[in-house]
Amino acid sequence: MVDPVYEVLARSALVSLTASLVAATIGIPLGTWLALARIPGRGFVTALVNTGMAVPTVVVGLFVALLLWRSGPLGDLGLIYTVRGMVIAQILIALPLITSITMAAVQLLPPELPGHLRSLGANRWQVVARIWVEARLPLLAAAMAGFGHAISEVGSATIVGGNIHGHTQVMTTAIVENVGRGEFGVALVYGGVLLSLAFVVNGLLASVQQRGGAWARR
């Protein structure tokens, strides 16, 4: 029989990794476009992204739940109280953060870089690819920050997932439930796992940054 702690940990990792990968797939190109584009509407989209970072996760969960509820516009998909529904909510939580960090990272690059690359014959996609190479460490940090933000939230996980044992319970909702029962020992176990995971993620990021800095100095 699988230990409940491992089961909850695996589910938490699955939901948050999937959500952060999808959010990075959308947010990195979007952040790059916001940093480079000079067209009407850019400021409005940027304001939406910045606002998204400040929205409480419980509000995101409420919004997603209203969409996925059985009487909602997407109710026929049967995604409420499911892992897939939780992934959708966490995508919306991680996306603004990843987009904003990407936008800031691209804007910190030399402003003449795109023009210089075009003068060498690079097309649009080659310019973007080179920009991503130059900003690879901040982009990695953006993806990791999105993952950290997703796996540590509790509001949307509770509302959209319902904290169903063996189905949608994740580490943060397990902590809240066990504290409510007065079972602080179990809650501390989950809390320790979350802290250890955060330490590992930050350690990996620091290692990559150090290697990237050493490579750049060569």
Stockholm file with secondary structure:
# STOCKHOLM 1.0

chainA/1-218         MVDPVYEVLARSALVSLTASLVAATIGIPLGTWLALARIPGRGFVTALVNTGMAVPTVVVGLFVALLLWRSGPLGDLGLIYTVRGMVIAQILIALPLITSITMAAVQLLPPELPGHLRSLGANRWQVVARIWVEARLPLLAAAMAGFGHAISEVGSATIVGGNIHGHTQVMTTAIVENVGRGEFGVALVYGGVLLSLAFVVNGLLASVQQRGGAWARR
#=GR chainA/1-218 SS CCCHHHHHHHHHHHHHHHHHHHHHHHHHHHHHHHHHCCSTTHHHHHHHHHHHHHSCHHHHHHHHHHHHSTTSTTGGGCCTTSHHHHHHHHHHHHHHHHHHHHHHHHHTSCTTHHHHHHHTTCCHHHHHHHHHHHTHHHHHHHHHHHHHHHHHCCHHIIIIITTCTTTTCCHHHHHHHHHHHTCHHHHHHHHHHHHHHHHHHHHHHHHHHHHHHHHHHC
#=GC SS_cons         CCCHHHHHHHHHHHHHHHHHHHHHHHHHHHHHHHHHCCSTTHHHHHHHHHHHHHSCHHHHHHHHHHHHSTTSTTGGGCCTTSHHHHHHHHHHHHHHHHHHHHHHHHHTSCTTHHHHHHHTTCCHHHHHHHHHHHTHHHHHHHHHHHHHHHHHCCHHIIIIITTCTTTTCCHHHHHHHHHHHTCHHHHHHHHHHHHHHHHHHHHHHHHHHHHHHHHHHC
//
